Amino acid sequence: MDARTSGRFLQGHSSGGWATLWLQTHYPKIFGGTWSTSPDPSDFHLFSTIDLYAPHANFYRSADGTSIPIMRDHGKTLASMQQLAGLEAVLGEYGGQLGSFEWVFSPRGPDGRPQPFFNRATGLSIPTWNLLA
């Protein structure tokens, strides 16, 4: 291993992309650079087009009331954020991708579990979660 910073580079994809981005920004004297491809969000100001820190942000509907897509094909919406949240609700209390973001990024509640960043029934962001902004 090259002991020089210029000889140490990181590479990660998806959650690994987020981890390598975090390592690079927190330890710039150790790593000479990173290639973080498709990283998980580094903040939630533009989380799949939603600014979760904005007052009255809604995970399911944009300001004009249209459904927020999560999957598109040539401009056609194939699945919405509300459908994704509904699918994860079927998976149980630990959910899937959205639940994993809460486990990593949310403040902990009194029971030690992560606080949700949006109300699953209404789609509204939860103000206490905005403390991380």
TORPA-322484 format. One record per residue (C-alpha): residue number from 0; residue in one letter; chain; x, y, z. Coordinates in pm, 1 decimal. Layout:
! residues N
nr NUM | rest A | kette A | x X | y Y | z Z
...
//
This chain:
! residues 133
nr 0 | rest M | kette A | x 0.0 | y 0.0 | z 0.0
nr 1 | rest D | kette A | x 120.2 | y 346.7 | z -85.0
nr 2 | rest A | kette A | x 142.0 | y 547.7 | z 239.5
nr 3 | rest R | kette A | x 97.8 | y 878.6 | z 58.1
nr 4 | rest T | kette A | x -243.5 | y 1045.0 | z 30.6
nr 5 | rest S | kette A | x -196.7 | y 1056.5 | z -345.7
nr 6 | rest G | kette A | x -182.1 | y 676.7 | z -344.5
nr 7 | rest R | kette A | x -512.1 | y 618.7 | z -163.2
nr 8 | rest F | kette A | x -836.6 | y 641.4 | z -356.2
nr 9 | rest L | kette A | x -1187.8 | y 530.9 | z -269.9
nr 10 | rest Q | kette A | x -1456.8 | y 386.2 | z -493.2
nr 11 | rest G | kette A | x -1813.1 | y 298.7 | z -400.5
nr 12 | rest H | kette A | x -2156.3 | y 266.5 | z -554.8
nr 13 | rest S | kette A | x -2500.4 | y 339.2 | z -401.8
nr 14 | rest S | kette A | x -2465.6 | y 313.2 | z -21.4
nr 15 | rest G | kette A | x -2096.2 | y 246.2 | z -79.3
nr 16 | rest G | kette A | x -2088.6 | y 567.7 | z -283.5
nr 17 | rest W | kette A | x -2231.2 | y 757.1 | z 13.5
nr 18 | rest A | kette A | x -1975.2 | y 593.6 | z 244.7
nr 19 | rest T | kette A | x -1681.3 | y 683.6 | z 20.1
nr 20 | rest L | kette A | x -1810.3 | y 1041.0 | z -14.7
nr 21 | rest W | kette A | x -1836.4 | y 1065.1 | z 365.4
nr 22 | rest L | kette A | x -1486.7 | y 921.4 | z 414.0
nr 23 | rest Q | kette A | x -1335.4 | y 1159.7 | z 159.4
nr 24 | rest T | kette A | x -1496.4 | y 1469.7 | z 311.6
nr 25 | rest H | kette A | x -1414.2 | y 1369.9 | z 669.7
nr 26 | rest Y | kette A | x -1060.8 | y 1241.4 | z 608.7
nr 27 | rest P | kette A | x -916.1 | y 1443.5 | z 318.7
nr 28 | rest K | kette A | x -561.4 | y 1405.3 | z 452.1
nr 29 | rest I | kette A | x -587.8 | y 1026.7 | z 430.8
nr 30 | rest F | kette A | x -755.1 | y 978.9 | z 90.7
nr 31 | rest G | kette A | x -645.3 | y 1144.6 | z -231.1
nr 32 | rest G | kette A | x -983.9 | y 1121.0 | z -399.3
nr 33 | rest T | kette A | x -1300.2 | y 922.4 | z -447.4
nr 34 | rest W | kette A | x -1515.8 | y 793.3 | z -725.3
nr 35 | rest S | kette A | x -1860.4 | y 785.2 | z -563.4
nr 36 | rest T | kette A | x -2108.5 | y 659.2 | z -820.9
nr 37 | rest S | kette A | x -2484.4 | y 688.2 | z -762.8
nr 38 | rest P | kette A | x -2436.3 | y 768.4 | z -394.1
nr 39 | rest D | kette A | x -2721.8 | y 772.6 | z -147.7
nr 40 | rest P | kette A | x -2820.7 | y 1132.4 | z -65.3
nr 41 | rest S | kette A | x -2567.2 | y 1346.5 | z 115.6
nr 42 | rest D | kette A | x -2857.9 | y 1562.4 | z 233.0
nr 43 | rest F | kette A | x -3229.9 | y 1576.3 | z 165.2
nr 44 | rest H | kette A | x -3273.3 | y 1911.6 | z -8.4
nr 45 | rest L | kette A | x -3337.9 | y 1731.8 | z -337.7
nr 46 | rest F | kette A | x -3437.1 | y 1379.8 | z -243.5
nr 47 | rest S | kette A | x -3592.0 | y 1238.4 | z -562.1
nr 48 | rest T | kette A | x -3703.3 | y 1594.6 | z -648.9
nr 49 | rest I | kette A | x -3842.5 | y 1660.1 | z -296.1
nr 50 | rest D | kette A | x -3694.3 | y 1916.9 | z -54.8
nr 51 | rest L | kette A | x -3774.5 | y 1743.0 | z 272.7
nr 52 | rest Y | kette A | x -3648.7 | y 2045.4 | z 468.8
nr 53 | rest A | kette A | x -3899.7 | y 2284.0 | z 307.0
nr 54 | rest P | kette A | x -4203.2 | y 2386.2 | z 514.1
nr 55 | rest H | kette A | x -4501.7 | y 2163.8 | z 435.0
nr 56 | rest A | kette A | x -4296.8 | y 1939.3 | z 206.1
nr 57 | rest N | kette A | x -4493.3 | y 1642.4 | z 81.8
nr 58 | rest F | kette A | x -4335.9 | y 1314.8 | z -17.7
nr 59 | rest Y | kette A | x -4632.0 | y 1209.2 | z -233.1
nr 60 | rest R | kette A | x -4751.3 | y 1527.3 | z -406.3
nr 61 | rest S | kette A | x -4575.8 | y 1827.1 | z -559.5
nr 62 | rest A | kette A | x -4700.1 | y 2181.6 | z -489.6
nr 63 | rest D | kette A | x -4937.5 | y 2161.5 | z -787.3
nr 64 | rest G | kette A | x -5089.0 | y 1837.4 | z -654.5
nr 65 | rest T | kette A | x -4935.7 | y 1601.0 | z -908.6
nr 66 | rest S | kette A | x -4799.8 | y 1266.8 | z -797.7
nr 67 | rest I | kette A | x -4422.5 | y 1252.4 | z -741.9
nr 68 | rest P | kette A | x -4265.8 | y 976.7 | z -951.1
nr 69 | rest I | kette A | x -3995.3 | y 737.3 | z -835.2
nr 70 | rest M | kette A | x -3966.2 | y 541.6 | z -1160.8
nr 71 | rest R | kette A | x -4006.0 | y 676.8 | z -1512.3
nr 72 | rest D | kette A | x -3951.5 | y 546.9 | z -1861.9
nr 73 | rest H | kette A | x -3917.6 | y 804.9 | z -2138.5
nr 74 | rest G | kette A | x -4113.2 | y 1057.9 | z -1932.0
nr 75 | rest K | kette A | x -4395.9 | y 817.4 | z -1843.8
nr 76 | rest T | kette A | x -4440.3 | y 754.4 | z -1470.7
nr 77 | rest L | kette A | x -4426.8 | y 383.5 | z -1393.3
nr 78 | rest A | kette A | x -4437.7 | y 413.4 | z -1012.4
nr 79 | rest S | kette A | x -4493.9 | y 692.8 | z -762.8
nr 80 | rest M | kette A | x -4333.3 | y 769.1 | z -428.0
nr 81 | rest Q | kette A | x -4666.3 | y 689.7 | z -263.0
nr 82 | rest Q | kette A | x -4667.4 | y 346.1 | z -428.1
nr 83 | rest L | kette A | x -4311.1 | y 286.0 | z -308.0
nr 84 | rest A | kette A | x -4406.5 | y 378.4 | z 49.3
nr 85 | rest G | kette A | x -4712.2 | y 152.4 | z 24.8
nr 86 | rest L | kette A | x -4499.4 | y -136.8 | z -95.1
nr 87 | rest E | kette A | x -4259.4 | y -88.0 | z 193.6
nr 88 | rest A | kette A | x -4550.1 | y -83.3 | z 441.1
nr 89 | rest V | kette A | x -4632.3 | y -437.7 | z 327.7
nr 90 | rest L | kette A | x -4275.6 | y -543.1 | z 409.1
nr 91 | rest G | kette A | x -4328.8 | y -467.5 | z 779.0
nr 92 | rest E | kette A | x -4201.2 | y -222.1 | z 1033.7
nr 93 | rest Y | kette A | x -3843.2 | y -223.0 | z 905.8
nr 94 | rest G | kette A | x -3948.8 | y -141.5 | z 549.5
nr 95 | rest G | kette A | x -3709.0 | y -122.7 | z 258.9
nr 96 | rest Q | kette A | x -3506.3 | y 156.0 | z 98.2
nr 97 | rest L | kette A | x -3697.8 | y 444.8 | z 260.3
nr 98 | rest G | kette A | x -3676.1 | y 277.3 | z 598.9
nr 99 | rest S | kette A | x -3303.9 | y 224.1 | z 550.2
nr 100 | rest F | kette A | x -3254.3 | y 598.6 | z 491.9
nr 101 | rest E | kette A | x -3433.8 | y 666.9 | z 820.2
nr 102 | rest W | kette A | x -3217.6 | y 415.8 | z 1008.0
nr 103 | rest V | kette A | x -2902.6 | y 586.1 | z 876.4
nr 104 | rest F | kette A | x -2996.3 | y 955.9 | z 872.4
nr 105 | rest S | kette A | x -3282.2 | y 1019.8 | z 1116.7
nr 106 | rest P | kette A | x -3253.7 | y 1128.8 | z 1477.3
nr 107 | rest R | kette A | x -3344.0 | y 854.9 | z 1723.2
nr 108 | rest G | kette A | x -3671.2 | y 860.9 | z 1910.1
nr 109 | rest P | kette A | x -3710.0 | y 780.4 | z 2280.2
nr 110 | rest D | kette A | x -3734.2 | y 409.5 | z 2198.1
nr 111 | rest G | kette A | x -3406.1 | y 418.4 | z 2003.8
nr 112 | rest R | kette A | x -3576.1 | y 368.1 | z 1668.2
nr 113 | rest P | kette A | x -3534.1 | y 626.5 | z 1391.9
nr 114 | rest Q | kette A | x -3788.0 | y 902.7 | z 1360.5
nr 115 | rest P | kette A | x -3967.5 | y 882.6 | z 1024.5
nr 116 | rest F | kette A | x -3892.6 | y 1168.1 | z 786.5
nr 117 | rest F | kette A | x -4245.6 | y 1176.2 | z 651.2
nr 118 | rest N | kette A | x -4593.0 | y 1065.9 | z 752.4
nr 119 | rest R | kette A | x -4666.9 | y 746.3 | z 561.4
nr 120 | rest A | kette A | x -5044.3 | y 818.0 | z 549.2
nr 121 | rest T | kette A | x -5030.8 | y 1179.6 | z 425.8
nr 122 | rest G | kette A | x -4685.0 | y 1213.5 | z 272.9
nr 123 | rest L | kette A | x -4613.7 | y 1529.1 | z 478.5
nr 124 | rest S | kette A | x -4259.4 | y 1571.4 | z 605.6
nr 125 | rest I | kette A | x -4225.5 | y 1561.4 | z 982.4
nr 126 | rest P | kette A | x -4092.8 | y 1889.7 | z 1127.8
nr 127 | rest T | kette A | x -3878.9 | y 1722.9 | z 1398.9
nr 128 | rest W | kette A | x -3689.4 | y 1543.3 | z 1125.0
nr 129 | rest N | kette A | x -3599.1 | y 1884.4 | z 977.8
nr 130 | rest L | kette A | x -3369.3 | y 1942.3 | z 1274.9
nr 131 | rest L | kette A | x -3098.4 | y 1768.5 | z 1071.9
nr 132 | rest A | kette A | x -3101.5 | y 2042.0 | z 805.4
//
